[in-house]
Amino acid sequence: MINKRLLVKNLLAHNDENSFYDKKRFISIGHKEGKAKFLKHVCALANSNPKNHSFIVIGVEDDDNAIVGVDFFDDSKIQNLVNAYLDNPPLIAYENIPFPHLPEGKVVGLVTITSNGKVCSLRKNIWKYYGGSVFFREGSISMPKAYDIELKDINSEVVATLEQHAQNNIELTLDGVIDFINHRHKDLDSNYKVFKEQFVVCWAGHTKKVKEKTYFSRVDIELINEQVRLFYSTLDEVRVSYNDDSFNITEYVRLGLGKAHKYYPLEEVKIVFDDNGTYQIHSQMIFDPPKYETKTLHHIYNTNNALLMKLEKGLVLKPNEKADLLHLPATYLICFFNGFEEARTQLEKARPLLKKTNETVYNSLKEVLRILRKVKYN
């Protein structure tokens, strides 16, 4: 079983960017350019390593390998993106790796790419890359190749050695459990469960009971053996259930207008542990957004747009406008799910404005964009 934090350290310590490893300060697959560049690197790494894993480490400075982290990214459907744009797509795993020195909510992203042994290429045009393009790694650069296209296995031994050096042990597992419960989340209700005598899952959050059901908020869930964060949110409500073979997470979103709010189930994630030391993660989107009258939403949508305009101009908000601003991300989300397609554009427009003016609303905005991304790729 590979300890992913050790694997990231080994990649950063012993290797410059090469034909099986790339590093990024961040990725931006919500925008066409960022999506295209990510797909290019995935394609190139898959073609350059047909018989072993390739990796992209995200949240690292390019100059000095300083680990600065990125926001938790739980897009379990990133494979759908790769399948949509690439022919002979590789298997993709995106994992969130916590590091002790990073601020709360920040992690290192680890993308693991597993080729299917065939030449991977772009299926259709995206940004400035043409459909049919084939990319390979040349040193630290992903380059297009139009002739002499042949898959060569040159890194299997190196990657196998790296993964061997990142194997987990009992000491690392125990240290991880103690750190999770006694240090990182000493102010929260924390729990752990051992599955198949091998896997340890820890979870923590504020608990509350509603109609005999227990919900968690400010939730952190981690698979300790691999140092992988499975779920993280400072806002959403989550229900946890488990048996001897599986651990289940149901995520809820609190939405509504005025004082009438309700929890809507968003996604179910089931982690199934096998006797042979492996596990599978299955996710299912179960979101059924609330519906409202178009006339009411027109008023709310126009109010939100007026607030953004005032923020753009640097004008001071009135007390009632400040109250409306607190609900802006969630009400834009409701508008989007009720046919206001432009609401997503407005949310993206609001990101830099809120980042400078209101941290609380900015964090709510990031959660809303995360929900939109999840729904989009489903």
N, C-alpha and C positions, 0 to 999 in steps of 0.2 A: 504494500500500500504506500503510495507516494505522498509525502508531506509537501504540499504545493508551495508553502512558504520557503522551505529549504530549496526546492527546485528553482524558484525565482532568484533566490540568493546565489545559487550556483551559476545560473545563466548570466547574472550581472557580474559576478566575480571573475569568471573564467573565460568569458567570450565577448568579443566585440560582435556587433551585428554581422550576421553571416547568412549562409544559404539555408539554415534551419531556425533562425532566431532573428526577430526584429523587436524594436522597442519604440514606444510612442509616448509623448507627453499626455495625449488624449486622443480619442477618436470621436467623430461626429457623424454618425450614420443617419441622423435626422435630416441632414442636408445632402443634396445631390453630389457635391464635390467630395465631401467626407465619405459618403457611401461608396462612391466610385473608387477612391483611393484604398479604402478598406478591402473591397472586393479584389482589387489588383494585387494587393499584398497576399491575400488568402490564396488566390490563384497561383501566384509565383511560388509561394512556399510549398503548396501542395505538389506542384510539378517538380520542384527541386528536391523533394523528399518523398518518393513514391512508396518507400517501405518502412518509414519511421515517422514519429511525430515531429511537427514543427510548432513554433511558439511565437506569439506576439505578447510582450509584456507592456501593459498600459499604466501610466502614472509615474513615469521615470524621466528625469531630465536627460537630454541627449548628451550634454557635454561631460557631466561628471557622474552619471548613474545615480544621482540623488533620488531617493524614493519619496515623492511628494504626494502620490495618491490621486484618486479620482472619486467621484460620487459612486455609490453602490449602483450597479447596473444589473437588473434582474430580467432582462429580456430573454426569456427561455425560448422564444421563437426566432432567434437570430439564424437558426438553421433554415427557416423558411425564406429569409432574405437571400442566403447563399444559393439555395435551390432555385430561386426565381431567376437569378442573374447568371448562374454558371452552368455550363454543361459538364457532366462528370464531376459534380460538386463533391468536395471532401466533407467528412464529418467535422462539425464545429462544436467545441465546448467553450463557453465563456464562464469563468469562475472568478468570484470575488475573494481576494486573499487579504485578511486583516494583518496589519503590522502594528506592533505595540506603540510606536512613537507617532502614528498618524492621528489626526483629530477624529472625533466621533463622526461616524458616517463615511469616512474616507477609507478606501481600500486600494489595493493594486489589482488591476484586471489581468487575468491570464487567459489568453485565447489559445487553445490546443487544436491543431489542425491535423487531421488524419486522412491522407490521400486514399482514394479507392483503387489506386494502381493504374489509372488511365489518365490521358492528357486532359487537363482541366482548361476550359476556355470561357471567355465571355459569351453568353447566349445572345445578348442584344446590346445596343448602344446605351451608354450611360456617361454623362458628362462629355469629356473629350476622347473617351475610349470607344472603339468600334466593336460591334458584335463580331465574334469569331477570333478576336485577339487572344493570343497565348502569351503568358508571362512566365519568366524564370527569374531566379535570383542570380545576380552577378555580384558577388561580394555582399555588400550591404544594401544593394539597390535592386528593386524589382523592375525588370526590363522586358519590353515586348520582343518576341522572337518569331520570325517569319519563315525560317528554313532550319534544317538540321534539328527538327524537334524530336528529341528522344529522351525518355525518362531514364535517369541514371541514379543508382543507389550509391551514395558516397559518404553518408553521415550516420549509418545505422549504429556503428560501434560507439561513436562519440555520444550520440543521444542515449543509447543504452547505459553507458557509463554515468552520464549525468543523472538519469533517473535512478540508477542503483545507489548513487551517493545521496539521493534525496528520500530514501526509504524511511518510513516512520518506525518508532520504537515505543516501548511502554513508558519510558521516562518522558519523552516528548508529549505523549498522550496525557499522562497524569499532570504534567506541568500546564498543559493547555486547559484542562478542566478546572484546576485550581485558579489559574489566572482569570478564566471566564467568570467564575462564580464569586471569588473572593476579592478580586481587584477591579476588573473592567465593569462589573455590574453589581457591585456590593449594595447599591441603593435600590435594586429591583428584585422582584421575586424570580429566583433562578431555579432551574431544574435540569436534570440530565437523565438519559436513558441509554442503556447498552443493548445493542442489537446483535444477535448471532455470535455473542462472545467476542466480537471484534470491533464493531463500530460504536462510537460514542457521539450522541447528539446532545448538545446543550442548548437551552433556550431561556430567555429572560424577557421580562416586560412588566408593566403595571397591570395588575389583574382587576377585573370588575365582573360582577355577575348581573346578567339581565335575563329575567324569566328562566332561572335555573341553568343558564348557559354561561360559561366562563370565557371572557374575551381578554386578549392582551393588547395593550398599546405600547408604543415605544419599544418595538419588538426587535430582538436580535436572536437569530437562530444559526448555529454553526455546527458543521461536521468536524469534530475536533481532530480525528485521525489525519485528515488531509488538510487541515487549516483552511477550510473553505467556508465562507459565509453563505448560507443558503437563503437567508431572508434578512432584510433590514428596513425599518421604516420608523420615523419619528412621529408619524401621524396616523397611519391606517390602523384599523382594528383587525385582529387575527384570532382565529380559533385553532387550537392544536388538539389533535387526537392521535393515538398510537396503539398498536398491539405488538405482539412479539416479532412480527415480520416487517412492519411498515410504520412510517411516521408521516402524518398528514397535516397539511397547512391549508386553511381556508382563509383567504384574504377578503376583507370587507371594505367598502368605501362609503363614507357618510356623505349623503347628498340631500339637498332639499332647498326650498325657497322660504324666506322669512323664518319663522320659528318651527316650521314643520320639516324636520329632518328624519331620515331613516337610513339604516345600514343595508347596503345592497351587496350581496356576494359577488366578488369580482373573478377570482380564480381559485381553483383547487390544485394543489401540488401534492403528489404522493411519492414518497421515496421508499422503494421496495428493496430490502436487503436480502441477499441470497446466501446460501450456506457456503458457497465457494469463494467468499471474500470479495464479491462484486455487488454493485447496487445499480438500480435504474431510477431515473426521475421522470415521472409522468405528470404532465400538466394539462388542465382543461379550463378553458375560459367559460364562465357561467354567468357573465354579466348581462343583466337585462335592465338598461337604464330607465329612469323615470321619464314619463311624458307629461308635458305641460301645454297649455294653450299658447298658440303662436303669438297672440296679441300681448300676453304677459311677458313672453320672452323677448319680443321686440323692444319693449320698454327697458328691460334689464340689459339687453345687448347694447342699446344706444347709451344707457347710463355708463356702462363699462367703457365704451369707446370715448365718451366725454372725459372720464377720469384719466385715461391714458393720454389724451390730448393735453390735459392740464399738467400731467407729469412731464411730458415732452417739453412743454414751455417753461417748466420750472415754477409753476404757480403754486401758491399755498392752498391746500385743501381745507374745506370747511369741516367741522366736526362730523356732520352726517355723511360727508363724502369719505372721510377717513374710515367710518364704519362700513360703508359700501366697499371700500378698497379691500378690506379683510376678506370679503366673500368673492372678490373678482375672479380668482382662478377657478373656484368651484362652479360659479354661475356661468362662466364662459364654457366650462366643460359640459354643463347641462344644455347650454345653447347648441353646442356642437352635436350632441347626441340627439337633438331635436331638429336637425336639418340646417343649422347655421354653419355651413362649411367654413366660412371666413373666420370663425371663432378660433380655429387652430392657428391661423396666421397672426391673429391679434395676441394670442398667448406667447408666441415666439417674439413678437414685437415688444411685449411687456417685460420679457426676461431681463434685458440690460437696464431698463428703467427701474424695476423693482430691486434688482441687485444693489443699486446705488442708494435707494431711498427707504426700503422697508424689508429687513431680513426675514421677518415672520411670514409676510405675504410671499416673499421670494421662495422660501422653503415650501410653502403650499403650492406654488406654481410648479416647482420641480416635481412634486408628487403627481400633480395633474398631468404633466407632460409624460411622466412615466406610465400612467394609466393609458393615455392616448397611444403611446408606442406599443404597449402590450396588445391593445385592441386592434391596432393597425395590422400587426403581423399575424393576427389570427384570422 
